[in-house]
Amino acid sequence: MARKKRYLTARMPDGYVKTIGPTADPFTHYWRIVAELENGRTEVFWGHTRSLAEAKKKRAATQDAVRMRGWKSFVFEIAELEESAEPPAP
């Protein structure tokens, strides 16, 4: 049986909105890392997961990334995805 396609939206504390879809994948959470480099530039990494526990595991890898990529600081955030049948209005 085919899964129904829907849109998934993450709303981050800083007002950023990310929409995924249409998708039938069972994603529940969106994660984002905003890292500041030593030279003042910013890197952003993001993804979506099938559980809150899976999203929290992504944070564990940040300590290696700090050393490997030379981050001065970073913010790791997780947002629960909101499901809708139609894409959000622009």
Secondary structure, DSSP 4 states (H G I P E B T S, - for coil): -PPPPEEEEEE-TTS-EEEEEEE-S---EEEEEEEEETTS-EEEEEEEESSHHHHHHHHHTHHHHHHHHTEEEEEEEEEEPEEESSPPP-
